[in-house]
Amino acid sequence: MARMSDELLSVLRCPVTGSTLVQEGNELRTTAPGPDGVPLRYAIDGGIALLLRPEQLAP
């Protein structure tokens, strides 16, 4: 698992909530709850943050 730089994390924002993101393993988690009341999670694939909801990603 590659750690994303603090500089990159400081500019990335959740496209749904607009909140900052923190890295947890191979995912980014929002610092604010999403529409259903829980933080949203986004995958990191090959060092690239996939800032799309899972249902928006092609299988």
QUINOR-V820673 format. One line per field, one symbol per residue. psi: psi as a letter, one per 40 degrees, with the letter a starting at -180 (. if undefined). burial: I if it has 16 or more other C-alpha atoms within 10 Angstrom, else O. A space follows every 50 residues. Layout:
psi = ???
burial = ???
This chain:
psi = hhhiidddddeiihedeeiiiihhbfihiieiiadeeiiiihihhfehhg fiideehi.
burial = OOOIOOOOOOOIIIOOOOIIIIIOOIIIIIIIOIOOOOIIIIIIOOOOOI IOOOOOOOO
